Amino acid sequence: MTSVAVVVSERLARYGFGEGHPFGPDRLAAFLREFSARGLPQRVRLLEPRTASDEELRSFHTPEYLEFVRERSASGSGLLDAGDTPAFKGVYEAAAGVVGATLSAQEAIMSGECRRAFVPIAGLHHAARDRAAGFCVFNDCGVAIEQLKRAGLKSIAYVDIDAHHGDGVFYAFEEDAAVVFADLHEDGRYLYPGTGASAETGRGAARGMKLNVPLPPGSDEQVFAAVWPTVLAHLKRFSPEFIILQCGADSLEGDPITHLRFSPAVHGRAARDLAALAEELGHGRVLALGGGGYNRSNLAHAWTSVVENLL
Ligand SMILES: [Zn+2]
């Protein structure tokens, strides 16, 4: 039996902001073409996702914000944030579908149906508890963490190699000692959302549990290789019971909206090392979420590299 599940569903393609938008609905097809070309569908368990319930969404988001998205979703007009994230008809259901995909993958891991999983159109790390941001309507990472806590887990690791800082996850759990956080991203002085300075290490009970590593524009895989061991050492200190990897492909060279210069091998190595760490910790649980990535060829190569290295 294969130990890796991948969520493959046309439902995920409904989450996109129109042709021509960096986060367009064609991102899923770009991934699936490469995924098939490498023979991966035969080597993994294909998972059909469910949608997320309102109660699950409420475990992370405020009721007022959910109502706001529901209204904009019905009218199909206006913006969901200050300008990056337009509403479209059915955006509520599409975004709940992304959260459902992440929860389906997480449940498959927790039930032992698989050991590791990947969800391509997920990892929407900018959404806050009470607002949309940066193409992210509902924060599937945040809902997943809340659900794992409800399931009784005491320590959950969130690792983020997307070019943008995972601010929606970071600030929601900044004081939460159940969340071990590590985020490599382009320095906020040069890229949205501007946060994630190295001095941001967590507050209160979680002081010292959050690792933010801002990288200068142009950082390549040598820079990654120099800082990655620090991430692994940070995670090991807390022996997390579940590892989430947000593997945004916008940190690759040639992305149209960022300035890092990683190669797909970086994403593969991150997946491989975290899978090895999870095995070392005795549970094997790794959930990889696609994240950003606006150069279609880049996201196809980075994400298939992640799947190959989870196998
Ligand atoms: Zn990003």
Residues whose N, C-alpha, C, O or C-beta is under 5 A from the ligand:
A	BS01	ZN	D162 A163 H164 G248 D250 G292
